[in-house]
Amino acid sequence: MGEAMGLPHVRAFDTPSAPLAFLGVTLAFWGFSDLIAVSQPEEIGNHYWSSQAPIRLVLFFVLAVYSYLFSAKSPMYKTSGYISSSWGEGLKNRVLFTWAFVEMITWFWIWTTLREERRDMLIKAQEKRAQEEDRL
């Protein structure tokens, strides 16, 4: 995907390094915390994911747009007008763009699915309250 977009290839991921190990551990902890959140009761889980999905969607959108629009092959720059910055050059590559883009699409799908299910959850909660009132 990054090659089709004309983003530069990164060779830094070919050799193991301390920052890559840290990134791997960070992503593993992030995934583990998401697995714990998935195991919560339905009402708590839906509230959690309904707040997480739009935040993650926006963050990954910003990351993907930054990675593409401010790279050396960006349509915003001519080849002679690009000036590299020192702090963000590591974020302008194929790997990061592809990861951020796939995450963005996935979180958009999750967010729209949760929005569609919200009405059904409200109906189910109203029926549950009505049954509890009938018992009293």
A tleap script that builds the chain and sets N, CA, C and O, in Angstrom:
source leaprc.protein.ff14SB
mol = sequence {
  NMET GLY GLU ALA MET GLY LEU PRO HIE VAL
  ARG ALA PHE ASP THR PRO SER ALA PRO LEU
  ALA PHE LEU GLY VAL THR LEU ALA PHE TRP
  GLY PHE SER ASP LEU ILE ALA VAL SER GLN
  PRO GLU GLU ILE GLY ASN HIE TYR TRP SER
  SER GLN ALA PRO ILE ARG LEU VAL LEU PHE
  PHE VAL LEU ALA VAL TYR SER TYR LEU PHE
  SER ALA LYS SER PRO MET TYR LYS THR SER
  GLY TYR ILE SER SER SER TRP GLY GLU GLY
  LEU LYS ASN ARG VAL LEU PHE THR TRP ALA
  PHE VAL GLU MET ILE THR TRP PHE TRP ILE
  TRP THR THR LEU ARG GLU GLU ARG ARG ASP
  MET LEU ILE LYS ALA GLN GLU LYS ARG ALA
  GLN GLU GLU ASP ARG CLEU
}
set mol.1.N position { 0.822 -1.178 0.000 }
set mol.1.CA position { 0.000 0.000 0.000 }
set mol.1.C position { 0.875 1.255 0.000 }
set mol.1.O position { 0.612 2.199 -0.745 }
set mol.2.N position { 1.900 1.261 0.825 }
set mol.2.CA position { 2.797 2.407 0.871 }
set mol.2.C position { 3.556 2.595 -0.426 }
set mol.2.O position { 3.830 3.724 -0.834 }
set mol.3.N position { 3.898 1.488 -1.078 }
set mol.3.CA position { 4.591 1.580 -2.363 }
set mol.3.C position { 3.685 2.192 -3.418 }
set mol.3.O position { 4.140 2.992 -4.235 }
set mol.4.N position { 2.415 1.828 -3.411 }
set mol.4.CA position { 1.462 2.390 -4.364 }
set mol.4.C position { 1.272 3.887 -4.137 }
set mol.4.O position { 1.011 4.631 -5.083 }
set mol.5.N position { 1.400 4.329 -2.893 }
set mol.5.CA position { 1.250 5.750 -2.586 }
set mol.5.C position { 2.538 6.525 -2.849 }
set mol.5.O position { 2.546 7.755 -2.796 }
set mol.6.N position { 3.637 5.803 -3.135 }
set mol.6.CA position { 4.905 6.466 -3.416 }
set mol.6.C position { 5.657 6.898 -2.176 }
set mol.6.O position { 6.518 7.774 -2.255 }
set mol.7.N position { 5.352 6.299 -1.024 }
set mol.7.CA position { 6.031 6.660 0.217 }
set mol.7.C position { 7.394 5.977 0.274 }
set mol.7.O position { 7.570 4.909 -0.312 }
set mol.8.N position { 8.355 6.569 0.965 }
set mol.8.CA position { 9.698 5.988 1.008 }
set mol.8.C position { 9.731 4.677 1.789 }
set mol.8.O position { 8.968 4.475 2.735 }
set mol.9.N position { 10.637 3.791 1.367 }
set mol.9.CA position { 10.841 2.514 2.046 }
set mol.9.C position { 11.741 2.747 3.257 }
set mol.9.O position { 12.675 3.546 3.194 }
set mol.10.N position { 11.465 2.064 4.335 }
set mol.10.CA position { 12.242 2.226 5.555 }
set mol.10.C position { 13.038 0.960 5.799 }
set mol.10.O position { 12.471 -0.130 5.884 }
set mol.11.N position { 14.318 1.095 5.910 }
set mol.11.CA position { 15.176 -0.060 6.173 }
set mol.11.C position { 15.427 -0.240 7.670 }
set mol.11.O position { 16.015 -1.240 8.080 }
set mol.12.N position { 14.993 0.705 8.479 }
set mol.12.CA position { 15.235 0.634 9.918 }
set mol.12.C position { 14.507 -0.536 10.562 }
set mol.12.O position { 14.908 -0.994 11.632 }
set mol.13.N position { 13.445 -1.031 9.933 }
set mol.13.CA position { 12.707 -2.148 10.505 }
set mol.13.C position { 13.355 -3.488 10.173 }
set mol.13.O position { 12.931 -4.519 10.696 }
set mol.14.N position { 14.373 -3.494 9.315 }
set mol.14.CA position { 15.034 -4.737 8.925 }
set mol.14.C position { 15.942 -5.278 10.021 }
set mol.14.O position { 16.118 -6.492 10.128 }
set mol.15.N position { 16.516 -4.408 10.830 }
set mol.15.CA position { 17.421 -4.837 11.895 }
set mol.15.C position { 16.791 -4.547 13.252 }
set mol.15.O position { 16.208 -3.481 13.453 }
set mol.16.N position { 16.904 -5.493 14.186 }
set mol.16.CA position { 16.345 -5.269 15.522 }
set mol.16.C position { 17.059 -4.110 16.231 }
set mol.16.O position { 18.265 -3.917 16.077 }
set mol.17.N position { 16.295 -3.355 17.001 }
set mol.17.CA position { 16.870 -2.252 17.764 }
set mol.17.C position { 16.073 -2.065 19.051 }
set mol.17.O position { 14.978 -2.607 19.205 }
set mol.18.N position { 16.635 -1.297 19.962 }
set mol.18.CA position { 15.962 -1.044 21.239 }
set mol.18.C position { 14.635 -0.307 21.059 }
set mol.18.O position { 13.661 -0.676 21.716 }
set mol.19.N position { 14.545 0.714 20.203 }
set mol.19.CA position { 13.243 1.368 20.021 }
set mol.19.C position { 12.180 0.434 19.440 }
set mol.19.O position { 11.005 0.539 19.794 }
set mol.20.N position { 12.581 -0.473 18.557 }
set mol.20.CA position { 11.608 -1.423 18.009 }
set mol.20.C position { 11.137 -2.405 19.072 }
set mol.20.O position { 9.966 -2.784 19.092 }
set mol.21.N position { 12.040 -2.819 19.953 }
set mol.21.CA position { 11.646 -3.705 21.049 }
set mol.21.C position { 10.672 -2.992 21.982 }
set mol.21.O position { 9.681 -3.580 22.416 }
set mol.22.N position { 10.951 -1.738 22.289 }
set mol.22.CA position { 10.051 -0.945 23.125 }
set mol.22.C position { 8.688 -0.802 22.463 }
set mol.22.O position { 7.657 -0.940 23.120 }
set mol.23.N position { 8.683 -0.526 21.158 }
set mol.23.CA position { 7.429 -0.406 20.419 }
set mol.23.C position { 6.648 -1.717 20.457 }
set mol.23.O position { 5.428 -1.709 20.626 }
set mol.24.N position { 7.342 -2.835 20.302 }
set mol.24.CA position { 6.677 -4.134 20.358 }
set mol.24.C position { 6.035 -4.398 21.712 }
set mol.24.O position { 4.906 -4.882 21.784 }
set mol.25.N position { 6.749 -4.083 22.782 }
set mol.25.CA position { 6.203 -4.273 24.132 }
set mol.25.C position { 5.023 -3.333 24.363 }
set mol.25.O position { 4.020 -3.730 24.956 }
set mol.26.N position { 5.137 -2.104 23.902 }
set mol.26.CA position { 4.042 -1.137 24.054 }
set mol.26.C position { 2.790 -1.606 23.328 }
set mol.26.O position { 1.691 -1.547 23.881 }
set mol.27.N position { 2.949 -2.070 22.096 }
set mol.27.CA position { 1.793 -2.569 21.344 }
set mol.27.C position { 1.210 -3.827 21.986 }
set mol.27.O position { -0.004 -4.029 21.958 }
set mol.28.N position { 2.064 -4.673 22.563 }
set mol.28.CA position { 1.570 -5.870 23.243 }
set mol.28.C position { 0.732 -5.491 24.471 }
set mol.28.O position { -0.333 -6.066 24.696 }
set mol.29.N position { 1.210 -4.528 25.262 }
set mol.29.CA position { 0.433 -4.074 26.416 }
set mol.29.C position { -0.874 -3.426 25.986 }
set mol.29.O position { -1.903 -3.621 26.632 }
set mol.30.N position { -0.845 -2.665 24.913 }
set mol.30.CA position { -2.051 -2.026 24.395 }
set mol.30.C position { -3.056 -3.092 23.960 }
set mol.30.O position { -4.247 -2.981 24.251 }
set mol.31.N position { -2.585 -4.110 23.273 }
set mol.31.CA position { -3.465 -5.202 22.859 }
set mol.31.C position { -4.012 -5.973 24.050 }
set mol.31.O position { -5.182 -6.353 24.058 }
set mol.32.N position { -3.174 -6.208 25.056 }
set mol.32.CA position { -3.617 -6.924 26.250 }
set mol.32.C position { -4.683 -6.126 26.995 }
set mol.32.O position { -5.661 -6.704 27.470 }
set mol.33.N position { -4.513 -4.813 27.105 }
set mol.33.CA position { -5.526 -3.995 27.781 }
set mol.33.C position { -6.833 -3.985 26.991 }
set mol.33.O position { -7.910 -3.931 27.585 }
set mol.34.N position { -6.753 -4.035 25.662 }
set mol.34.CA position { -7.973 -4.122 24.854 }
set mol.34.C position { -8.678 -5.457 25.062 }
set mol.34.O position { -9.908 -5.510 25.077 }
set mol.35.N position { -7.913 -6.537 25.222 }
set mol.35.CA position { -8.530 -7.841 25.491 }
set mol.35.C position { -9.246 -7.841 26.837 }
set mol.35.O position { -10.316 -8.434 26.972 }
set mol.36.N position { -8.664 -7.184 27.825 }
set mol.36.CA position { -9.325 -7.077 29.127 }
set mol.36.C position { -10.605 -6.259 28.998 }
set mol.36.O position { -11.622 -6.606 29.599 }
set mol.37.N position { -10.567 -5.183 28.226 }
set mol.37.CA position { -11.759 -4.349 28.035 }
set mol.37.C position { -12.861 -5.113 27.315 }
set mol.37.O position { -14.042 -4.897 27.588 }
set mol.38.N position { -12.495 -5.993 26.409 }
set mol.38.CA position { -13.496 -6.786 25.684 }
set mol.38.C position { -14.199 -7.765 26.622 }
set mol.38.O position { -15.358 -8.112 26.396 }
set mol.39.N position { -13.510 -8.211 27.670 }
set mol.39.CA position { -14.095 -9.198 28.572 }
set mol.39.C position { -15.027 -8.584 29.619 }
set mol.39.O position { -15.586 -9.317 30.435 }
set mol.40.N position { -15.207 -7.276 29.620 }
set mol.40.CA position { -16.101 -6.610 30.560 }
set mol.40.C position { -17.559 -6.924 30.221 }
set mol.40.O position { -17.858 -7.358 29.108 }
set mol.41.N position { -18.472 -6.703 31.183 }
set mol.41.CA position { -19.899 -6.874 30.873 }
set mol.41.C position { -20.316 -5.979 29.709 }
set mol.41.O position { -19.677 -4.966 29.424 }
set mol.42.N position { -21.403 -6.375 29.042 }
set mol.42.CA position { -21.808 -5.721 27.792 }
set mol.42.C position { -22.029 -4.220 27.948 }
set mol.42.O position { -21.576 -3.445 27.106 }
set mol.43.N position { -22.707 -3.800 28.994 }
set mol.43.CA position { -22.994 -2.371 29.167 }
set mol.43.C position { -21.719 -1.565 29.387 }
set mol.43.O position { -21.554 -0.486 28.819 }
set mol.44.N position { -20.830 -2.087 30.203 }
set mol.44.CA position { -19.565 -1.391 30.463 }
set mol.44.C position { -18.695 -1.394 29.211 }
set mol.44.O position { -18.101 -0.375 28.859 }
set mol.45.N position { -18.624 -2.527 28.550 }
set mol.45.CA position { -17.826 -2.631 27.336 }
set mol.45.C position { -18.308 -1.712 26.231 }
set mol.45.O position { -17.502 -1.080 25.548 }
set mol.46.N position { -19.617 -1.634 26.053 }
set mol.46.CA position { -20.154 -0.747 25.019 }
set mol.46.C position { -19.865 0.716 25.328 }
set mol.46.O position { -19.549 1.496 24.429 }
set mol.47.N position { -19.974 1.084 26.593 }
set mol.47.CA position { -19.650 2.465 26.975 }
set mol.47.C position { -18.168 2.753 26.721 }
set mol.47.O position { -17.818 3.811 26.198 }
set mol.48.N position { -17.307 1.814 27.092 }
set mol.48.CA position { -15.863 1.984 26.904 }
set mol.48.C position { -15.514 2.120 25.425 }
set mol.48.O position { -14.811 3.049 25.031 }
set mol.49.N position { -16.010 1.186 24.606 }
set mol.49.CA position { -15.655 1.200 23.183 }
set mol.49.C position { -16.326 2.349 22.448 }
set mol.49.O position { -15.791 2.838 21.452 }
set mol.50.N position { -17.485 2.789 22.917 }
set mol.50.CA position { -18.129 3.948 22.289 }
set mol.50.C position { -17.328 5.224 22.510 }
set mol.50.O position { -17.401 6.151 21.702 }
set mol.51.N position { -16.573 5.277 23.585 }
set mol.51.CA position { -15.715 6.441 23.807 }
set mol.51.C position { -14.338 6.262 23.174 }
set mol.51.O position { -13.719 7.244 22.762 }
set mol.52.N position { -13.852 5.034 23.092 }
set mol.52.CA position { -12.530 4.781 22.524 }
set mol.52.C position { -12.505 4.860 21.001 }
set mol.52.O position { -11.542 5.372 20.429 }
set mol.53.N position { -13.538 4.368 20.340 }
set mol.53.CA position { -13.536 4.277 18.876 }
set mol.53.C position { -13.361 5.631 18.189 }
set mol.53.O position { -12.508 5.735 17.307 }
set mol.54.N position { -14.117 6.674 18.538 }
set mol.54.CA position { -13.900 7.945 17.834 }
set mol.54.C position { -12.543 8.578 18.137 }
set mol.54.O position { -11.953 9.226 17.273 }
set mol.55.N position { -12.051 8.393 19.353 }
set mol.55.CA position { -10.741 8.952 19.705 }
set mol.55.C position { -9.647 8.281 18.890 }
set mol.55.O position { -8.789 8.955 18.318 }
set mol.56.N position { -9.677 6.959 18.837 }
set mol.56.CA position { -8.661 6.239 18.072 }
set mol.56.C position { -8.808 6.499 16.577 }
set mol.56.O position { -7.809 6.572 15.861 }
set mol.57.N position { -10.035 6.638 16.103 }
set mol.57.CA position { -10.270 6.956 14.691 }
set mol.57.C position { -9.604 8.278 14.326 }
set mol.57.O position { -8.914 8.362 13.310 }
set mol.58.N position { -9.799 9.294 15.130 }
set mol.58.CA position { -9.218 10.610 14.849 }
set mol.58.C position { -7.694 10.562 14.937 }
set mol.58.O position { -7.010 11.127 14.084 }
set mol.59.N position { -7.158 9.896 15.953 }
set mol.59.CA position { -5.705 9.821 16.098 }
set mol.59.C position { -5.053 9.109 14.918 }
set mol.59.O position { -4.044 9.581 14.394 }
set mol.60.N position { -5.617 7.982 14.495 }
set mol.60.CA position { -5.034 7.260 13.364 }
set mol.60.C position { -5.250 8.005 12.052 }
set mol.60.O position { -4.426 7.896 11.144 }
set mol.61.N position { -6.344 8.762 11.933 }
set mol.61.CA position { -6.550 9.590 10.745 }
set mol.61.C position { -5.464 10.660 10.653 }
set mol.61.O position { -4.875 10.865 9.591 }
set mol.62.N position { -5.205 11.339 11.765 }
set mol.62.CA position { -4.171 12.378 11.788 }
set mol.62.C position { -2.807 11.777 11.461 }
set mol.62.O position { -2.034 12.364 10.704 }
set mol.63.N position { -2.509 10.615 12.026 }
set mol.63.CA position { -1.228 9.959 11.772 }
set mol.63.C position { -1.083 9.554 10.307 }
set mol.63.O position { -0.022 9.757 9.715 }
set mol.64.N position { -2.125 8.989 9.718 }
set mol.64.CA position { -2.067 8.587 8.308 }
set mol.64.C position { -1.944 9.800 7.394 }
set mol.64.O position { -1.158 9.784 6.447 }
set mol.65.N position { -2.706 10.841 7.666 }
set mol.65.CA position { -2.639 12.052 6.839 }
set mol.65.C position { -1.264 12.703 6.960 }
set mol.65.O position { -0.691 13.132 5.959 }
set mol.66.N position { -0.735 12.777 8.172 }
set mol.66.CA position { 0.599 13.355 8.359 }
set mol.66.C position { 1.651 12.540 7.618 }
set mol.66.O position { 2.513 13.095 6.938 }
set mol.67.N position { 1.575 11.228 7.754 }
set mol.67.CA position { 2.556 10.356 7.121 }
set mol.67.C position { 2.546 10.496 5.610 }
set mol.67.O position { 3.598 10.411 4.976 }
set mol.68.N position { 1.388 10.707 5.028 }
set mol.68.CA position { 1.301 10.819 3.569 }
set mol.68.C position { 1.540 12.244 3.075 }
set mol.68.O position { 2.346 12.456 2.169 }
set mol.69.N position { 0.862 13.204 3.651 }
set mol.69.CA position { 0.917 14.563 3.109 }
set mol.69.C position { 2.238 15.285 3.345 }
set mol.69.O position { 2.588 16.189 2.586 }
set mol.70.N position { 2.964 14.908 4.366 }
set mol.70.CA position { 4.205 15.608 4.657 }
set mol.70.C position { 5.446 14.782 4.344 }
set mol.70.O position { 6.532 15.101 4.827 }
set mol.71.N position { 5.305 13.724 3.541 }
set mol.71.CA position { 6.462 12.933 3.125 }
set mol.71.C position { 7.114 13.569 1.905 }
set mol.71.O position { 6.585 14.521 1.332 }
set mol.72.N position { 8.265 13.036 1.515 }
set mol.72.CA position { 8.997 13.584 0.368 }
set mol.72.C position { 8.231 13.402 -0.935 }
set mol.72.O position { 8.393 14.206 -1.853 }
set mol.73.N position { 7.405 12.374 -1.041 }
set mol.73.CA position { 6.646 12.091 -2.264 }
set mol.73.C position { 5.242 12.690 -2.228 }
set mol.73.O position { 4.399 12.337 -3.053 }
set mol.74.N position { 4.991 13.569 -1.305 }
set mol.74.CA position { 3.664 14.152 -1.135 }
set mol.74.C position { 3.242 14.971 -2.352 }
set mol.74.O position { 4.075 15.610 -2.995 }
set mol.75.N position { 1.952 14.951 -2.662 }
set mol.75.CA position { 1.476 15.803 -3.750 }
set mol.75.C position { 1.497 17.290 -3.375 }
set mol.75.O position { 1.307 18.146 -4.239 }
set mol.76.N position { 1.726 17.598 -2.104 }
set mol.76.CA position { 1.773 18.995 -1.671 }
set mol.76.C position { 3.092 19.671 -2.034 }
set mol.76.O position { 3.155 20.895 -2.155 }
set mol.77.N position { 4.146 18.872 -2.208 }
set mol.77.CA position { 5.471 19.427 -2.466 }
set mol.77.C position { 5.937 19.061 -3.868 }
set mol.77.O position { 5.623 17.991 -4.389 }
set mol.78.N position { 6.668 19.947 -4.444 }
set mol.78.CA position { 7.428 19.585 -5.634 }
set mol.78.C position { 8.731 18.990 -5.121 }
set mol.78.O position { 9.089 19.207 -3.963 }
set mol.79.N position { 9.434 18.259 -5.941 }
set mol.79.CA position { 10.651 17.603 -5.460 }
set mol.79.C position { 11.691 18.601 -4.968 }
set mol.79.O position { 12.457 18.281 -4.059 }
set mol.80.N position { 11.740 19.786 -5.533 }
set mol.80.CA position { 12.740 20.758 -5.098 }
set mol.80.C position { 12.299 21.542 -3.861 }
set mol.80.O position { 13.138 22.149 -3.196 }
set mol.81.N position { 10.997 21.543 -3.536 }
set mol.81.CA position { 10.503 22.351 -2.435 }
set mol.81.C position { 10.410 21.634 -1.106 }
set mol.81.O position { 10.041 22.251 -0.107 }
set mol.82.N position { 10.733 20.344 -1.061 }
set mol.82.CA position { 10.590 19.586 0.186 }
set mol.82.C position { 11.780 19.842 1.090 }
set mol.82.O position { 12.928 19.707 0.665 }
set mol.83.N position { 11.512 20.213 2.338 }
set mol.83.CA position { 12.555 20.390 3.344 }
set mol.83.C position { 12.242 19.417 4.469 }
set mol.83.O position { 11.178 19.483 5.084 }
set mol.84.N position { 13.175 18.518 4.729 }
set mol.84.CA position { 12.907 17.510 5.753 }
set mol.84.C position { 13.015 18.125 7.140 }
set mol.84.O position { 13.845 18.999 7.393 }
set mol.85.N position { 12.155 17.644 8.029 }
set mol.85.CA position { 12.208 18.080 9.421 }
set mol.85.C position { 12.903 17.000 10.224 }
set mol.85.O position { 12.865 15.828 9.850 }
set mol.86.N position { 13.521 17.370 11.295 }
set mol.86.CA position { 14.289 16.388 12.060 }
set mol.86.C position { 13.401 15.542 12.970 }
set mol.86.O position { 13.707 14.372 13.198 }
set mol.87.N position { 12.323 16.095 13.490 }
set mol.87.CA position { 11.546 15.377 14.501 }
set mol.87.C position { 10.534 14.404 13.926 }
set mol.87.O position { 10.203 13.430 14.601 }
set mol.88.N position { 10.027 14.607 12.730 }
set mol.88.CA position { 8.957 13.754 12.234 }
set mol.88.C position { 9.311 12.877 11.061 }
set mol.88.O position { 8.428 12.242 10.484 }
set mol.89.N position { 10.585 12.819 10.687 }
set mol.89.CA position { 10.966 12.038 9.512 }
set mol.89.C position { 10.714 10.547 9.706 }
set mol.89.O position { 10.414 9.847 8.739 }
set mol.90.N position { 10.830 10.053 10.919 }
set mol.90.CA position { 10.596 8.636 11.176 }
set mol.90.C position { 9.151 8.222 10.995 }
set mol.90.O position { 8.862 7.031 10.874 }
set mol.91.N position { 8.239 9.180 10.973 }
set mol.91.CA position { 6.815 8.879 10.823 }
set mol.91.C position { 6.347 8.909 9.377 }
set mol.91.O position { 5.182 8.623 9.104 }
set mol.92.N position { 7.213 9.242 8.466 }
set mol.92.CA position { 6.825 9.406 7.058 }
set mol.92.C position { 7.341 8.236 6.235 }
set mol.92.O position { 8.262 8.393 5.434 }
set mol.93.N position { 6.744 7.056 6.431 }
set mol.93.CA position { 7.184 5.883 5.695 }
set mol.93.C position { 6.012 4.962 5.395 }
set mol.93.O position { 4.897 5.176 5.869 }
set mol.94.N position { 6.281 3.939 4.604 }
set mol.94.CA position { 5.241 3.014 4.145 }
set mol.94.C position { 4.633 2.209 5.280 }
set mol.94.O position { 3.420 2.010 5.336 }
set mol.95.N position { 5.477 1.754 6.172 }
set mol.95.CA position { 5.003 0.879 7.246 }
set mol.95.C position { 4.025 1.623 8.149 }
set mol.95.O position { 2.938 1.126 8.441 }
set mol.96.N position { 4.414 2.801 8.582 }
set mol.96.CA position { 3.553 3.566 9.482 }
set mol.96.C position { 2.267 3.997 8.788 }
set mol.96.O position { 1.192 3.942 9.386 }
set mol.97.N position { 2.366 4.425 7.536 }
set mol.97.CA position { 1.167 4.838 6.809 }
set mol.97.C position { 0.192 3.677 6.668 }
set mol.97.O position { -1.002 3.836 6.922 }
set mol.98.N position { 0.691 2.507 6.264 }
set mol.98.CA position { -0.186 1.350 6.075 }
set mol.98.C position { -0.836 0.949 7.386 }
set mol.98.O position { -2.038 0.686 7.426 }
set mol.99.N position { -0.055 0.899 8.463 }
set mol.99.CA position { -0.598 0.539 9.775 }
set mol.99.C position { -1.656 1.546 10.219 }
set mol.99.O position { -2.733 1.152 10.664 }
set mol.100.N position { -1.362 2.835 10.105 }
set mol.100.CA position { -2.315 3.862 10.534 }
set mol.100.C position { -3.573 3.836 9.675 }
set mol.100.O position { -4.675 4.029 10.189 }
set mol.101.N position { -3.425 3.601 8.375 }
set mol.101.CA position { -4.579 3.572 7.482 }
set mol.101.C position { -5.487 2.384 7.797 }
set mol.101.O position { -6.707 2.534 7.857 }
set mol.102.N position { -4.900 1.209 7.996 }
set mol.102.CA position { -5.705 0.024 8.325 }
set mol.102.C position { -6.390 0.206 9.678 }
set mol.102.O position { -7.560 -0.142 9.832 }
set mol.103.N position { -5.673 0.744 10.652 }
set mol.103.CA position { -6.275 1.015 11.963 }
set mol.103.C position { -7.413 2.028 11.841 }
set mol.103.O position { -8.455 1.871 12.477 }
set mol.104.N position { -7.217 3.059 11.031 }
set mol.104.CA position { -8.248 4.079 10.849 }
set mol.104.C position { -9.510 3.461 10.258 }
set mol.104.O position { -10.611 3.726 10.742 }
set mol.105.N position { -9.368 2.650 9.229 }
set mol.105.CA position { -10.521 1.997 8.605 }
set mol.105.C position { -11.208 1.063 9.603 }
set mol.105.O position { -12.436 1.020 9.678 }
set mol.106.N position { -10.411 0.322 10.361 }
set mol.106.CA position { -10.979 -0.607 11.344 }
set mol.106.C position { -11.755 0.140 12.431 }
set mol.106.O position { -12.862 -0.265 12.785 }
set mol.107.N position { -11.191 1.220 12.959 }
set mol.107.CA position { -11.878 1.972 14.008 }
set mol.107.C position { -13.107 2.690 13.481 }
set mol.107.O position { -14.075 2.877 14.218 }
set mol.108.N position { -13.087 3.096 12.212 }
set mol.108.CA position { -14.288 3.685 11.621 }
set mol.108.C position { -15.394 2.642 11.541 }
set mol.108.O position { -16.551 2.935 11.839 }
set mol.109.N position { -15.042 1.436 11.142 }
set mol.109.CA position { -16.014 0.342 11.063 }
set mol.109.C position { -16.580 0.028 12.454 }
set mol.109.O position { -17.789 -0.147 12.607 }
set mol.110.N position { -15.712 -0.041 13.457 }
set mol.110.CA position { -16.167 -0.311 14.824 }
set mol.110.C position { -17.089 0.801 15.310 }
set mol.110.O position { -18.128 0.531 15.912 }
set mol.111.N position { -16.713 2.041 15.052 }
set mol.111.CA position { -17.522 3.175 15.501 }
set mol.111.C position { -18.900 3.169 14.851 }
set mol.111.O position { -19.896 3.388 15.541 }
set mol.112.N position { -18.988 2.926 13.545 }
set mol.112.CA position { -20.295 2.903 12.879 }
set mol.112.C position { -21.128 1.722 13.355 }
set mol.112.O position { -22.346 1.843 13.486 }
set mol.113.N position { -20.501 0.593 13.614 }
set mol.113.CA position { -21.232 -0.569 14.124 }
set mol.113.C position { -21.798 -0.283 15.511 }
set mol.113.O position { -22.948 -0.620 15.793 }
set mol.114.N position { -21.003 0.331 16.371 }
set mol.114.CA position { -21.488 0.674 17.710 }
set mol.114.C position { -22.628 1.680 17.653 }
set mol.114.O position { -23.569 1.597 18.443 }
set mol.115.N position { -22.553 2.622 16.733 }
set mol.115.CA position { -23.639 3.603 16.586 }
set mol.115.C position { -24.928 2.927 16.123 }
set mol.115.O position { -26.016 3.302 16.562 }
set mol.116.N position { -24.813 1.938 15.243 }
set mol.116.CA position { -25.998 1.219 14.776 }
set mol.116.C position { -26.611 0.373 15.887 }
set mol.116.O position { -27.832 0.240 15.968 }
set mol.117.N position { -25.771 -0.197 16.737 }
set mol.117.CA position { -26.263 -1.069 17.800 }
set mol.117.C position { -26.800 -0.292 18.998 }
set mol.117.O position { -27.480 -0.866 19.848 }
set mol.118.N position { -26.508 0.990 19.077 }
set mol.118.CA position { -26.927 1.779 20.236 }
set mol.118.C position { -28.444 1.777 20.404 }
set mol.118.O position { -28.937 1.648 21.525 }
set mol.119.N position { -29.195 1.917 19.303 }
set mol.119.CA position { -30.658 1.944 19.388 }
set mol.119.C position { -31.194 0.615 19.913 }
set mol.119.O position { -32.087 0.597 20.760 }
set mol.120.N position { -30.657 -0.492 19.416 }
set mol.120.CA position { -31.096 -1.801 19.906 }
set mol.120.C position { -30.793 -1.967 21.391 }
set mol.120.O position { -31.581 -2.566 22.122 }
set mol.121.N position { -29.664 -1.443 21.834 }
set mol.121.CA position { -29.322 -1.541 23.252 }
set mol.121.C position { -30.278 -0.720 24.107 }
set mol.121.O position { -30.650 -1.148 25.199 }
set mol.122.N position { -30.680 0.448 23.630 }
set mol.122.CA position { -31.630 1.273 24.381 }
set mol.122.C position { -32.992 0.594 24.481 }
set mol.122.O position { -33.632 0.642 25.532 }
set mol.123.N position { -33.438 -0.033 23.405 }
set mol.123.CA position { -34.714 -0.760 23.425 }
set mol.123.C position { -34.636 -1.919 24.411 }
set mol.123.O position { -35.577 -2.161 25.167 }
set mol.124.N position { -33.515 -2.635 24.401 }
set mol.124.CA position { -33.337 -3.760 25.316 }
set mol.124.C position { -33.330 -3.281 26.769 }
set mol.124.O position { -33.899 -3.942 27.638 }
set mol.125.N position { -32.692 -2.139 27.040 }
set mol.125.CA position { -32.658 -1.594 28.400 }
set mol.125.C position { -34.048 -1.153 28.853 }
set mol.125.O position { -34.398 -1.338 30.019 }
set mol.126.N position { -34.848 -0.571 27.953 }
set mol.126.CA position { -36.210 -0.169 28.299 }
set mol.126.C position { -37.073 -1.389 28.607 }
set mol.126.O position { -37.867 -1.361 29.547 }
set mol.127.N position { -36.929 -2.446 27.838 }
set mol.127.CA position { -37.687 -3.673 28.101 }
set mol.127.C position { -37.295 -4.268 29.443 }
set mol.127.O position { -38.149 -4.767 30.175 }
set mol.128.N position { -36.017 -4.219 29.767 }
set mol.128.CA position { -35.544 -4.752 31.043 }
set mol.128.C position { -36.120 -3.944 32.207 }
set mol.128.O position { -36.536 -4.517 33.214 }
set mol.129.N position { -36.144 -2.615 32.073 }
set mol.129.CA position { -36.727 -1.769 33.119 }
set mol.129.C position { -38.223 -2.036 33.275 }
set mol.129.O position { -38.739 -2.076 34.392 }
set mol.130.N position { -38.914 -2.217 32.153 }
set mol.130.CA position { -40.353 -2.494 32.206 }
set mol.130.C position { -40.613 -3.818 32.913 }
set mol.130.O position { -41.560 -3.916 33.694 }
set mol.131.N position { -39.803 -4.830 32.661 }
set mol.131.CA position { -39.966 -6.121 33.334 }
set mol.131.C position { -39.711 -5.986 34.827 }
set mol.131.O position { -40.415 -6.599 35.629 }
set mol.132.N position { -38.713 -5.191 35.215 }
set mol.132.CA position { -38.421 -4.994 36.630 }
set mol.132.C position { -39.555 -4.246 37.331 }
set mol.132.O position { -39.883 -4.549 38.477 }
set mol.133.N position { -40.152 -3.270 36.646 }
set mol.133.CA position { -41.276 -2.539 37.232 }
set mol.133.C position { -42.495 -3.441 37.374 }
set mol.133.O position { -43.245 -3.311 38.342 }
set mol.134.N position { -42.706 -4.351 36.432 }
set mol.134.CA position { -43.832 -5.282 36.521 }
set mol.134.C position { -43.665 -6.236 37.693 }
set mol.134.O position { -44.657 -6.629 38.307 }
set mol.135.N position { -42.449 -6.612 38.015 }
set mol.135.CA position { -42.197 -7.516 39.129 }
set mol.135.C position { -42.482 -6.840 40.461 }
set mol.135.O position { -42.897 -7.494 41.418 }
set mol.136.N position { -42.262 -5.540 40.525 }
set mol.136.CA position { -42.492 -4.828 41.789 }
set mol.136.C position { -43.963 -4.592 41.940 }
set mol.136.O position { -44.395 -4.006 42.932 }
savepdb mol mol.pdb
quit
